[in-house]
Amino acid sequence: MIDRTGLAEFLRRRRESLQPEDVGLPRGRRRRTSGLRREEVAALCHMSTDYYARLERRRGPQPSEQMAASIAQGLHLSLEERDHLFRLAGHRPPPRGADGEHVSPGLLRILDRLADTPAEIVTELGETLRQTPLGVALTGDTTGYTGPARSIGYRWFTDPAARRLYAPEDHAHLSRVFASGLRRVATLRGPGSRAARFADLLLPLSEEFRTLWNEHEVGVRPRELKRFLHPEAGPLELACQTLVDPEQSHSLLVYTAVPGSESHERLRLLSVIGAPATR
């Protein structure tokens, strides 16, 4: 059962404790509000200001589990705070760990400060949870896929469009990387895991995947430089740095170019070029 009073007070306290810079928003010179405004939180949570305001005023419908998850992410809640929010809203908290999609406040704070850099937060199966604007400009919006296609490794073997952004001479190695990575996660998580199910789905769909899967390779690492073929900006060579959240098995991937290089100049153009068509 929903605890309307507890939920309203919790939301208000969390909103008032956040500053614009905590969530990647500009402060503005005439700001008088202590913490975030309701309309700012509503935008972060992908809901109307009226809907959010009614929750803080102890009115409105019970938030669905999906809405509660969106609020928890928009307010940059920790896992403990997220679970508390779900209980106040009358729901069982979602599972934690590798199958969880709640991004930690720490990773979000870093991502929010990378507005001028291509970056993304992904699961251990290569499912994109968040992207910076330049991340979208580099690879397209990869957060909207559903089902197994959310995984770049799954798309790699089932959707030819997934390979268009990568140099053809790197395709064979990337295939080994994705097959090897899926085997590692499937072994780590065990039979019945999502990784194992993905492998079972891919085996009848891709001869290339079947061949690589039967090699039982593990530990095949991506090359130091990732080579992209952006349809507008042209070829880019980017280094990829990774920061891992071990509790949720999420990774923050940050792409950078050598200052002064052609890739560096082309990367700067992406903010005005926009996202390529990836589907």
N, C-alpha and C positions, 0 to 999 in steps of 0.2 A: 504494500500500500504506500502511496506517495506521502511523504512528509512535507507538505507545502511550506510550512513555516521554516523548518530546518533547511529546505532547499533554497528558499528565498534569501535567508540570512547567509548561507554559505556562498551563493552566487555573488551577492553584494560584496561580501568581504574579499572574495578572490578578485573581483573586478577592481575594487578600490586599492588592492595591493599591487596591481600591475601598472607600470608606467608605459607610455607609448613606445619608448625605445626598447622595452623588454620584448615587444612583439613586432618590431620592425616598422613601427609607424612614426611619422614625424611629430614632434611635440608642438610646434607652432608657438608664436610669440605671445599670443593673447590667451593662453590656456589657463583656466581657473579651476577646472575640475581636479579633484584629488583622485588619482588613478585614471582608469579608462572610462570613456563615456559609454552609455548603453548602446548607442548606435555603432560604436567601434567594436564592441564585443559581439554584437549581432552580426556585423560583417565578417568578423573572424570566424564565427560559428556557422556562417552560411544560412542565416535565418532572418526574418523581418525584425525590425526594432520593436514593433508592437508585440510580437510573440515573446521576445526575450523580456521586455518590460513587464509583461503580465506574469512571468515566472517570478520575477523579483517582487512583485506585488501580491504574490500568493494566489494568483488567478490563472485562468487558462487551462488547457487540457494537460493531461499527464504526458511528459515528453516520452517519445518512443525510445527504444534502445539505440537506434541510429542517431536520433537527435541528442541523446545524452552523450554519446561518443563524440559527436561534433562539438558539443559544448565543452567537454573535457579537453579536447584538442585545442579549441579556440582560446581557452583560458590558460593554456600551457600547464595543465595539472600534472602532478606526479602520479605514479601508479596508485599510491595510497589514496591520494585525493580523488582520482578518477573512480576508484572502487567506492569511496564514500559517497560521491555524487550519484552513482548508480543506485546505491541503496536508498538514498534520500528520494530518488525518483521512482522507487518501487520496483527496481529490477535487480537481477543477479548480476554481479560484475562479470565482464568478459574474462576469458582465460588470459593468463600472462605467458610470457616466454615466446618461443619461436613463431607461434601462430598468431600472436597478438599484433595489432596494428597501431597501437597507441604509441606515438613518438614521444620520447622523453623530452622534458623541458630543456635539458642541456643541449641536445642536438638541435632543437627548434631555435634556441637562442643563437646558436652558431649560424644556422641556415639563414635566419632573419638578417644577419649582418653580412651576407654574401650576395647582396642584390646585384652587384656588378660582376659576378663570377658564375659560370655554369656550375651548378651543384644539384645533387639530388639525394634523397634518403630512400634506401631500398631495403627490402627484407632479404633474408638469406637465400631466397629463391629468385631474387632479381625482380621483385614487384615494386614498382615505384610508388612511394607514399607521398612524397613532397618533392617539388622542384622549385628552384629559383626562376625568375623570369628569363635569365640567360640560359638556364638549363632547358627550358622549354624551347628557346630560340635555337639551341644546338640540336636537340634530338626530337623536338615536337612534344606535345603533351602526352606523356605516357602513363598518366594517372587514371585515364578513363577506360582502360581495358577491363573486361570482366572475365571471371572464370580462370582457367589455366592460362589464357592468353595474357593475363596480367604479368606473367613471368617472361622476361626477355629471353631466357633460355628456351622456354616452350615456343615462343614466337619464332625464334631463330630457325627451328627445324620444321615449322609448319606454315610460316608466312614469308614468302620471298621479299616482301617489302621491308622486313626487319633487317635485311642485309644491305639495303641501299646506302645507308649512311657510313658504311665501313669499306675500307680499301679492299678490293677483291683479293689481293695477294695475302690478306690477313684472314680470310674466311676460314680456311682449313684449320688454322691454329685456334681461332675463336670457337669453332665447333668442338675441338678437343677440350677447350676451357669449360664450355658450358656442360658437356657430357660428364667431364671429370668432376665439376662442381656439384652437379645433381647427384652423382653417385656418392660423393662424400656426405652430402646432407641426408640422402636416403639411408645411408648406413648409420649415420649419427642419430637420426630420429626413429629409425626402425620401420618394420612392416606396418602398413596402415597409415603411415604419415603422408602428408600432402606431397612430399618429395617422391615417395615411393609410388603414389598414385600418378603423379606426373610422368614418371618413367614408364609405368604401365600404359598410359595413354599414348606416349610417343613411340613406343616400340612398333606397333602396327602402322603408324603413320609415316615414319621416316626411315628409309633404308640406311641413310647416312648415320642417323642416331643409333640404329640397331648395330651397325658395324662398330661404331665407337664404344657403345655400351658393352659389347662383348669383349673389348680390349681390357676392360677393368682398370683403366687409368685413373689415378687419383693424384692430386697435387699439381696439375698442369696450371701454371700461373699466367695471367695476362702479361703481355709484353710491357716494358717500362713506358713506352709511348703508345697512346691510342691514336690511330689515324682515322679521321672522319672525312667524308666527302659530302660537305654541305651543298645542297643544290643551288644556293645563291652565293654563299661566301667562298665556296671552293674548298680545296683540301686544307685540313688543319691537323697539326701534330700536337697533341696535348698530353701532359703528364696527369696522372690521376692519383691524388692522395686520398687515403681512406681513414676514417675515424669510426671505430666500432663501439656500439652500445651492447655489452655482453649480456645484459639482463633481458633485452628484447630481441637480441640477434639482428639488430638493424645496423646499417652502415651508411655513413655520410660520405658521399663521393664528391670530390672537388676537383675540377678540371682547370689546369693552368697552362699557359704558354710561356716560352722563354721571352723575356722583355726584348723588344727590338726585332724579333723574328717576324717573318711573314704571317705565321699563325697568330702571333700576338695582335697584329694589325687587323687581320680578318676577324679575330674574336671580338674586337672592338666594334666591328660593323654589325654584329649579330643583334645588338640591342635595337637597331633600327630596321634590320631586315625582317626579323620575326621568325616564326617557327616554320620548319619545312613540313611538307605533307608526308606523314609516316604511315598512313593506312591506305 
